[in-house]
Amino acid sequence: ELKAVIEALKIIPENKKIELHSDSSYVLNGLSSWVEAWKKNGWKTSSKNAVANQDLWQELDELSSKFELSYQKVKGHSGDQYNEEVDSLAKKEAEKI
């Protein structure tokens, strides 16, 4: 899920206003609050452990700084048209690996 957001931001022209819809609390909480705390703590969690996927979070943090981002949590597997479409695409791509 982190990689999907990273790859999407790479193809969007900078300085755009973006509303990110996701069913991932991990991604949304990370972007909206955790990243700032991790940076202040030298990329350590509140329990002093290394941040999981630090390389991806750092890349996402750098990319997201180039946009005006807002966030919208959607419930997964609840009939949201776009969420269902993205899930389907992700499954198809995963099968190729």
C-alpha contacts under 8 A as a table, 3 or more apart, distances in Angstrom:
res1	aa1	res2	aa2	distance
1	E	4	A	5.09
1	E	5	V	6.54
1	E	24	S	7.41
1	E	27	V	7.14
2	L	5	V	5.40
2	L	6	I	6.27
2	L	27	V	6.37
2	L	56	L	6.83
2	L	57	W	7.57
2	L	60	L	7.62
3	K	6	I	4.95
3	K	7	E	6.05
3	K	56	L	7.12
4	A	7	E	5.24
4	A	8	A	6.15
5	V	8	A	5.09
5	V	9	L	6.17
5	V	60	L	7.61
6	I	9	L	5.28
6	I	10	K	6.31
6	I	56	L	7.99
6	I	59	E	7.34
6	I	60	L	5.59
6	I	63	L	7.27
7	E	10	K	5.13
7	E	11	I	6.87
8	A	11	I	5.63
8	A	12	I	6.65
9	L	12	I	5.24
9	L	63	L	6.64
9	L	64	S	7.33
10	K	13	P	7.90
10	K	63	L	7.37
12	I	16	K	7.77
13	P	16	K	6.57
14	E	66	K	5.59
14	E	67	F	6.02
15	N	66	K	5.68
15	N	67	F	4.77
15	N	68	E	6.78
16	K	67	F	5.37
16	K	68	E	6.25
17	K	67	F	6.05
17	K	68	E	4.64
17	K	69	L	6.06
17	K	70	S	7.98
18	I	67	F	6.90
18	I	68	E	6.07
18	I	69	L	4.94
18	I	70	S	6.30
19	E	69	L	5.83
19	E	70	S	4.73
19	E	71	Y	5.54
19	E	72	Q	6.90
20	L	69	L	6.99
20	L	70	S	6.14
20	L	71	Y	4.84
20	L	72	Q	5.97
21	H	71	Y	6.08
21	H	72	Q	4.66
21	H	73	K	5.83
21	H	74	V	6.41
22	S	25	S	7.73
22	S	27	V	7.76
22	S	28	L	7.21
22	S	71	Y	7.88
22	S	72	Q	6.52
22	S	73	K	5.34
22	S	74	V	5.63
22	S	83	N	7.41
23	D	73	K	5.66
23	D	74	V	4.84
23	D	75	K	5.43
23	D	76	G	5.13
23	D	83	N	7.59
24	S	27	V	5.39
24	S	28	L	6.31
24	S	73	K	7.49
25	S	28	L	5.08
25	S	29	N	5.63
25	S	30	G	7.95
25	S	73	K	7.48
26	Y	29	N	5.48
26	Y	30	G	5.85
27	V	30	G	5.11
27	V	31	L	6.13
28	L	31	L	5.30
28	L	32	S	5.97
28	L	71	Y	6.79
28	L	73	K	7.45
29	N	32	S	5.16
29	N	33	S	5.70
29	N	34	W	6.21
30	G	33	S	5.68
30	G	34	W	4.53
30	G	35	V	5.51
31	L	34	W	6.52
31	L	35	V	5.96
31	L	61	D	7.34
32	S	35	V	7.40
32	S	71	Y	7.92
33	S	36	E	5.98
33	S	37	A	7.00
34	W	37	A	5.27
34	W	38	W	6.10
35	V	38	W	5.00
35	V	39	K	6.11
35	V	57	W	7.41
35	V	61	D	7.29
36	E	39	K	5.23
36	E	40	K	6.34
37	A	40	K	5.12
37	A	41	N	6.16
37	A	45	T	7.89
38	W	41	N	5.01
38	W	42	G	6.16
38	W	43	W	4.43
38	W	44	K	5.47
38	W	45	T	6.01
38	W	46	S	7.99
38	W	51	V	7.43
39	K	42	G	5.21
39	K	43	W	5.13
39	K	44	K	7.76
40	K	43	W	7.29
41	N	44	K	5.35
41	N	45	T	7.23
41	N	46	S	7.94
43	W	50	A	6.30
43	W	51	V	5.83
43	W	54	Q	7.24
44	K	47	S	7.58
44	K	48	K	5.12
44	K	49	N	5.24
44	K	50	A	4.63
44	K	51	V	5.39
45	T	48	K	5.01
45	T	49	N	5.26
45	T	50	A	6.24
45	T	51	V	5.80
46	S	49	N	7.45
50	A	54	Q	7.77
51	V	54	Q	5.35
53	N	56	L	5.38
53	N	57	W	6.24
54	Q	57	W	5.03
54	Q	58	Q	6.01
55	D	58	Q	5.22
55	D	59	E	6.25
56	L	59	E	5.09
56	L	60	L	6.03
57	W	60	L	4.99
57	W	61	D	5.92
58	Q	61	D	5.01
58	Q	62	E	6.20
59	E	62	E	5.20
59	E	63	L	6.19
60	L	63	L	5.08
60	L	64	S	5.85
61	D	64	S	5.22
61	D	65	S	6.28
62	E	65	S	5.44
62	E	66	K	7.35
63	L	66	K	5.68
63	L	67	F	7.68
64	S	67	F	5.55
64	S	68	E	7.80
64	S	69	L	7.17
65	S	68	E	7.58
74	V	80	D	7.56
74	V	83	N	7.71
75	K	78	S	5.90
75	K	80	D	7.62
76	G	79	G	7.93
76	G	80	D	7.64
76	G	83	N	6.84
76	G	84	E	7.88
77	H	80	D	7.23
77	H	83	N	7.43
77	H	84	E	6.55
79	G	83	N	7.70
79	G	84	E	6.57
80	D	83	N	5.32
80	D	84	E	6.05
81	Q	84	E	5.34
81	Q	85	E	6.22
82	Y	85	E	4.96
82	Y	86	V	6.12
83	N	86	V	5.18
83	N	87	D	6.15
84	E	87	D	5.09
84	E	88	S	6.21
85	E	88	S	5.13
85	E	89	L	6.29
86	V	89	L	5.07
86	V	90	A	6.07
87	D	90	A	5.10
87	D	91	K	6.20
88	S	91	K	5.22
88	S	92	K	6.32
89	L	92	K	5.15
89	L	93	E	6.25
90	A	93	E	5.17
90	A	94	A	6.07
91	K	94	A	5.03
91	K	95	E	6.27
92	K	95	E	5.27
92	K	96	K	6.86
93	E	96	K	5.30
93	E	97	I	7.11
94	A	97	I	5.45
